[in-house]
């Protein structure tokens, strides 16, 4: 079986696991000041590694939840088993599974699966990018004023630090058609 197919299948299996437990009570603990982990992060990573290891037993894994690879490994799978843990733990339906393969220092494929919306994004070096097996084409916008931009704000280590995202969004706002953001009250976070 080819690597992109294995990555898709692993992502879909992890997505099924995550959906099965979605909006169920989630025990969380902190990896850092604003970085959460749930048991589902750990279980999904182990499931993904197990599926890929069946097809590629000599490959190594670098996972957000603990798998580490040798620096000189020829093939390394890079895994974020639950990208959007905070959303997941709060019952917010915006999270995904992210998997990439690095071959001899070069990223050769990536898969992102959004199980809530049933969307699989996949790209392979030399083959283009696809969403649900439909080739992705960029929007034919000729000027920035026609663009709709989504702005996310990464967690900051210091609560008083607004980071780099807010100043960039402030500068872009007058130049684009619209800026979208999932706004949540602090009480939900």
C-alpha positions as CSV (number, residue, x, y, z in Angstrom):
1,X,0.0,0.0,0.0
2,X,1.3,3.5,-0.8
3,X,2.2,6.0,1.9
4,X,-0.5,8.5,1.2
5,X,-3.2,5.8,1.4
6,X,-1.8,4.6,4.7
7,X,-1.7,8.1,6.1
8,X,-5.4,8.7,5.0
9,X,-6.5,5.4,6.6
10,X,-4.7,6.2,9.8
11,X,-6.2,9.6,10.0
12,X,-9.7,8.3,9.3
13,X,-9.3,5.6,12.0
14,X,-8.1,8.3,14.5
15,X,-11.0,10.5,13.4
16,X,-13.5,7.8,14.1
17,X,-12.0,7.3,17.6
18,X,-12.1,11.0,18.3
19,X,-15.7,11.4,17.1
20,X,-16.8,8.5,19.2
21,X,-15.6,10.3,22.4
22,X,-16.4,13.9,21.2
23,X,-18.5,15.9,23.7
24,X,-17.9,13.3,26.3
25,X,-16.3,14.3,29.6
26,X,-12.6,14.8,28.9
27,X,-10.0,14.7,31.5
28,X,-7.2,17.2,30.6
29,X,-3.9,18.0,32.0
30,X,-1.4,20.7,31.0
31,X,1.8,20.2,29.0
32,X,2.6,23.9,29.4
33,X,1.0,27.1,30.5
34,X,-1.7,27.0,27.8
35,X,-1.1,23.7,26.2
36,X,-3.6,20.9,27.0
37,X,-3.5,17.2,26.4
38,X,-6.4,14.7,26.8
39,X,-6.4,10.9,26.9
40,X,-7.8,11.1,23.3
41,X,-4.6,12.8,22.1
42,X,-2.6,9.9,23.5
43,X,-4.9,7.2,22.2
44,X,-5.2,8.7,18.7
45,X,-1.4,9.0,18.4
46,X,-0.9,5.4,19.4
47,X,-3.6,4.3,17.0
48,X,-2.0,6.3,14.1
49,X,1.5,5.0,14.9
50,X,0.2,1.4,15.1
51,X,-1.6,1.6,11.7
52,X,1.4,3.2,9.9
53,X,3.9,0.8,11.6
54,X,2.0,-2.2,10.2
55,X,2.7,-0.9,6.7
56,X,6.1,0.6,7.3
57,X,7.8,-1.2,10.2
58,X,11.2,0.4,9.7
59,X,9.9,4.0,9.7
60,X,10.1,6.2,12.8
61,X,7.6,8.6,14.4
62,X,7.7,12.1,15.8
63,X,4.4,12.7,17.6
64,X,3.2,15.6,19.6
65,X,2.3,13.3,22.5
66,X,5.6,11.6,23.0
67,X,6.9,9.6,20.0
68,X,10.5,10.6,19.2
69,X,12.6,9.8,16.1
70,X,16.3,9.5,15.6
71,X,17.7,12.7,14.0
72,X,19.3,10.6,11.3
73,X,16.2,8.5,10.4
74,X,15.5,8.2,6.7
75,X,11.7,8.1,7.1
76,X,9.9,10.0,9.9
77,X,6.2,10.3,10.2
78,X,5.2,13.6,11.9
79,X,1.9,13.4,13.8
80,X,-0.4,15.8,15.6
81,X,-3.1,13.3,16.5
82,X,-5.6,15.9,17.8
83,X,-4.8,19.3,16.3
84,X,-7.2,21.6,18.3
85,X,-7.2,19.8,21.7
86,X,-8.7,22.8,23.5
87,X,-11.6,23.0,21.0
88,X,-12.1,19.2,21.3
89,X,-12.1,19.3,25.1
90,X,-14.6,22.1,25.1
91,X,-16.9,20.5,22.6
92,X,-16.1,23.0,19.8
93,X,-16.4,21.2,16.4
94,X,-13.1,22.5,15.0
95,X,-10.2,20.0,15.3
96,X,-8.4,17.7,13.0
97,X,-5.7,15.0,12.7
98,X,-2.5,16.0,10.9
99,X,0.1,13.5,9.5
100,X,3.1,14.2,7.4
101,X,6.0,12.0,6.1
102,X,9.5,13.3,5.9
103,X,11.8,11.3,3.7
104,X,15.5,12.0,4.0
105,X,15.0,15.5,5.2
106,X,12.2,16.4,2.8
107,X,8.5,16.5,3.5
108,X,6.9,14.3,0.8
109,X,3.3,14.1,1.8
110,X,0.7,15.5,4.2
111,X,-2.8,14.5,5.3
112,X,-5.2,16.6,7.4
113,X,-8.5,15.1,8.3
114,X,-11.4,17.0,9.8
115,X,-13.7,14.2,11.0
116,X,-16.6,16.6,12.1
117,X,-17.0,18.0,8.6
118,X,-15.8,14.9,6.7
119,X,-13.0,16.7,4.9
120,X,-9.7,15.1,4.0
121,X,-7.0,17.3,2.7
122,X,-4.0,15.4,1.2
123,X,-1.0,16.5,-0.7
124,X,1.9,14.5,-2.1
125,X,5.1,15.8,-3.6
126,X,4.7,16.1,-7.4
127,X,1.0,15.2,-7.3
128,X,-0.8,18.4,-6.1
129,X,-3.2,18.9,-3.3
130,X,-6.7,17.4,-2.9
131,X,-9.8,17.8,-0.7
132,X,-11.9,14.6,-0.7
133,X,-10.2,13.4,-3.9
134,X,-11.0,16.7,-5.7
135,X,-8.0,18.7,-6.9
136,X,-7.6,21.9,-4.9
137,X,-7.3,25.0,-7.0
138,X,-6.4,28.4,-5.6
139,X,-8.9,31.2,-5.8
140,X,-8.4,33.4,-8.8
141,X,-8.3,36.6,-6.8
142,X,-6.4,39.4,-8.5
143,X,-6.2,41.8,-5.6
144,X,-6.0,41.6,-1.9
145,X,-9.2,43.6,-1.5
146,X,-11.2,40.5,-2.8
147,X,-9.6,38.2,-0.2
148,X,-11.4,36.7,2.8
149,X,-8.9,35.9,5.5
150,X,-9.3,33.6,8.5
151,X,-7.2,34.8,11.5
152,X,-6.4,32.4,14.4
153,X,-4.5,33.4,17.5
154,X,-2.0,30.9,18.8
155,X,-1.6,30.5,22.6
156,X,0.9,32.8,24.2
157,X,3.0,31.9,27.2
158,X,2.6,35.3,28.9
159,X,-1.1,36.3,29.2
160,X,-0.2,40.0,28.8
161,X,1.5,39.2,25.4
162,X,-0.8,39.7,22.5
163,X,1.7,38.0,20.3
164,X,2.3,38.8,16.6
165,X,-1.1,37.9,15.2
166,X,-3.1,40.9,16.5
167,X,-0.9,43.6,15.0
168,X,-0.8,41.7,11.7
169,X,-4.6,41.4,11.6
170,X,-4.9,45.1,12.5
171,X,-2.8,46.0,9.5
172,X,-4.6,43.7,7.1
173,X,-8.1,44.6,8.1
174,X,-8.4,47.8,5.9
175,X,-6.9,46.0,2.9
176,X,-9.1,42.9,2.6
177,X,-12.8,42.1,1.9
178,X,-13.3,40.4,5.3
179,X,-11.5,38.7,8.2
180,X,-13.1,35.7,9.9
181,X,-12.4,34.4,13.3
182,X,-14.1,31.9,15.6
183,X,-14.8,34.1,18.6
184,X,-15.3,32.5,21.9
185,X,-15.8,34.0,25.3
186,X,-13.0,33.6,27.9
187,X,-15.4,31.6,30.0
188,X,-15.5,28.9,27.3
189,X,-11.7,28.6,27.2
